[in-house]
Amino acid sequence: MSASIAFPAVIVVGASGNLGPFIVQELLKQKVKFSRIGILSTPEKRAKFHTAAKYGVDIVLGNYRDAKCYEGFDVVISFAGNSILADQPQMIDAAINAGVTHFYPSEFGADISQPAFLQERYFQDKHLTRQHLRKRASEIPGFVFTEMIIGAFAETFILSDVFGLDRQGRTFTYYGDLDDIKSISSMEDTAKYTVDSILLPFEAEITERTLRVPNGNYTVREFVEVLSDLDNTQYETHVFSVSDARKQQESARLAGSTDLELAFSLKSLFSSPFMVVPKPWQNGIFNFKPKNLTEMIQGCI
Ligand SMILES: NC(=O)c1ccc[n+]([C@@H]2O[C@H](COP(=O)([O-])OP(=O)(O)OC[C@H]3O[C@@H](n4cnc5c(N)ncnc54)[C@H](OP(=O)(O)O)[C@@H]3O)[C@@H](O)[C@H]2O)c1
């Protein structure tokens, strides 16, 4: 095993998105383990981070392509959203130039190394980022990176209209089969796994580490049942074929609507058997019990 830095300085990019706030909160809970916790964002967003600053987080204002922003930090955790995923190679180079030794790319999803996902449009920028990280890790002694693989977030899958939930209308629309199995995670638990993993040493000679830590595997039918129980009403399900989603994806592409194209790409991806995170999983090396499906959903409705 190679030693990890005793009290690393950690900076988060994309801190105010869907997942970022959970990590910032977890970093603050565990702040005695870190010499410095930072958030990198742009000057016009300063006000969003007022509370974090009050709790001792350093708010670094600048451009994520600029090495100066990462000076004094050992670890970068990127939560780049879809529209800036393609900028991650520049972010990585800037971080390396500033002396960062450990990078977490914005992954936090399916295991995209599975052959079925290698050409998938939705994962294109994540693949390019991985390739870039591998290249830089082969060039820079001591530089390592960690990919966190969690499947799909309960918060996003169940509770978002992107995936077919209409909570007001009590309906759920799905492209695929209700008995499809998914690996599902809670953002709060993923934040715990991520923050705990910062201090886990890397195996000797290893520069790329993939941690597969979903909360559990569940069928779509189970989601709907749990949600129906919690909302005390039976959700009506509308099921369509995956090819319907692909057709809508293509129409959106032709119409030039990238957001809609990606939304339908995601719907079809969700019916894929590859959305189940392959085992072995590494949850056992961490010291807490993750939430079950009911707890995950209860925590965010
Ligand atoms: N598996 C799943 O179910 C699932 C669900 C959601 C997300 N994810 C993954 O988790 C990661 C983070 O996703 P997220 O949903 O948290 O991302 P997000 O909310 O869309 O965006 C995260 C951050 O990226 C920055 N950003 C986004 N668009 C930008 C732009 N045009 N210009 C400048 N900055 C921009 C913002 O940073 P500031 O905070 O500085 O404004 C934003 O807060 C992604 O890799 C995503 O694929 C997975």
The ligand as an SDF file (V2000), in Angstrom:
LIG
                    3D

 48 52  0  0  0  0  0  0  0  0999 V2000
  -26.1200    8.1940  -11.0190 N   0  0  0  0  0  0  0  0  0  0  0  0
  -27.0310    9.1230  -10.9440 C   0  0  0  0  0  0  0  0  0  0  0  0
  -28.2230    8.8740  -10.7720 O   0  0  0  0  0  0  0  0  0  0  0  0
  -26.6080   10.5420  -10.9840 C   0  0  0  0  0  0  0  0  0  0  0  0
  -27.5240   11.5630  -10.7220 C   0  0  0  0  0  0  0  0  0  0  0  0
  -27.0870   12.8720  -10.7090 C   0  0  0  0  0  0  0  0  0  0  0  0
  -25.7610   13.1530  -10.9770 C   0  0  0  0  0  0  0  0  0  0  0  0
  -24.8970   12.1360  -11.2460 N   0  0  0  0  0  0  0  0  0  0  0  0
  -23.4810   12.3990  -11.5640 C   0  0  0  0  0  0  0  0  0  0  0  0
  -22.9120   13.1760  -10.5190 O   0  0  0  0  0  0  0  0  0  0  0  0
  -22.0400   14.1520  -11.0660 C   0  0  0  0  0  0  0  0  0  0  0  0
  -22.4640   15.5460  -10.5900 C   0  0  0  0  0  0  0  0  0  0  0  0
  -23.7760   15.7670  -11.0890 O   0  0  0  0  0  0  0  0  0  0  0  0
  -24.7630   16.8910  -10.5080 P   0  0  0  0  0  0  0  0  0  0  0  0
  -26.1340   16.4710  -10.8690 O   0  0  0  0  0  0  0  0  0  0  0  0
  -24.4280   17.1730   -9.0790 O   0  0  0  0  0  0  0  0  0  0  0  0
  -24.3300   18.0970  -11.4330 O   0  0  0  0  0  0  0  0  0  0  0  0
  -25.0850   19.4940  -11.6550 P   0  0  0  0  0  0  0  0  0  0  0  0
  -25.9230   19.7520  -10.4710 O   0  0  0  0  0  0  0  0  0  0  0  0
  -25.7180   19.4930  -13.0020 O   0  0  0  0  0  0  0  0  0  0  0  0
  -23.8470   20.4860  -11.7470 O   0  0  0  0  0  0  0  0  0  0  0  0
  -22.8220   20.4490  -10.7870 C   0  0  0  0  0  0  0  0  0  0  0  0
  -22.0300   21.7270  -10.8190 C   0  0  0  0  0  0  0  0  0  0  0  0
  -21.3580   21.8740  -12.0610 O   0  0  0  0  0  0  0  0  0  0  0  0
  -21.1630   23.2640  -12.2740 C   0  0  0  0  0  0  0  0  0  0  0  0
  -21.7570   23.6000  -13.5720 N   0  0  0  0  0  0  0  0  0  0  0  0
  -22.7540   22.9820  -14.2060 C   0  0  0  0  0  0  0  0  0  0  0  0
  -23.0040   23.5880  -15.3900 N   0  0  0  0  0  0  0  0  0  0  0  0
  -22.1170   24.6140  -15.4750 C   0  0  0  0  0  0  0  0  0  0  0  0
  -21.8350   25.5970  -16.4300 C   0  0  0  0  0  0  0  0  0  0  0  0
  -22.5290   25.6580  -17.5790 N   0  0  0  0  0  0  0  0  0  0  0  0
  -20.8430   26.4830  -16.1750 N   0  0  0  0  0  0  0  0  0  0  0  0
  -20.1250   26.4360  -15.0350 C   0  0  0  0  0  0  0  0  0  0  0  0
  -20.3410   25.5020  -14.0690 N   0  0  0  0  0  0  0  0  0  0  0  0
  -21.3150   24.6310  -14.3070 C   0  0  0  0  0  0  0  0  0  0  0  0
  -21.8770   24.0410  -11.1820 C   0  0  0  0  0  0  0  0  0  0  0  0
  -20.8960   24.3940  -10.2310 O   0  0  0  0  0  0  0  0  0  0  0  0
  -21.0970   25.5200   -9.0940 P   0  0  0  0  0  0  0  0  0  0  0  0
  -21.5730   24.7940   -7.9040 O   0  0  0  0  0  0  0  0  0  0  0  0
  -19.7460   26.0810   -8.9450 O   0  0  0  0  0  0  0  0  0  0  0  0
  -22.1010   26.4950   -9.6050 O   0  0  0  0  0  0  0  0  0  0  0  0
  -22.8430   22.9970  -10.6720 C   0  0  0  0  0  0  0  0  0  0  0  0
  -23.2100   23.1650   -9.3550 O   0  0  0  0  0  0  0  0  0  0  0  0
  -22.0990   13.9690  -12.6050 C   0  0  0  0  0  0  0  0  0  0  0  0
  -21.0380   13.1740  -13.0310 O   0  0  0  0  0  0  0  0  0  0  0  0
  -23.3930   13.2300  -12.8310 C   0  0  0  0  0  0  0  0  0  0  0  0
  -23.3650   12.3870  -13.9630 O   0  0  0  0  0  0  0  0  0  0  0  0
  -25.2870   10.8370  -11.2430 C   0  0  0  0  0  0  0  0  0  0  0  0
  1  2  1  0
  2  3  2  0
  2  4  1  0
  4  5  1  0
  4 48  2  0
  5  6  2  0
  6  7  1  0
  7  8  2  0
  8  9  1  0
  8 48  1  0
  9 10  1  0
  9 46  1  0
 10 11  1  0
 11 12  1  0
 11 44  1  0
 12 13  1  0
 13 14  1  0
 14 15  2  0
 14 16  1  0
 14 17  1  0
 17 18  1  0
 18 19  2  0
 18 20  1  0
 18 21  1  0
 21 22  1  0
 22 23  1  0
 23 24  1  0
 23 42  1  0
 24 25  1  0
 25 26  1  0
 25 36  1  0
 26 27  1  0
 26 35  1  0
 27 28  2  0
 28 29  1  0
 29 30  1  0
 29 35  2  0
 30 31  1  0
 30 32  2  0
 32 33  1  0
 33 34  2  0
 34 35  1  0
 36 37  1  0
 36 42  1  0
 37 38  1  0
 38 39  2  0
 38 40  1  0
 38 41  1  0
 42 43  1  0
 44 45  1  0
 44 46  1  0
 46 47  1  0
M  CHG  2   8   1  16  -1
M  END
$$$$
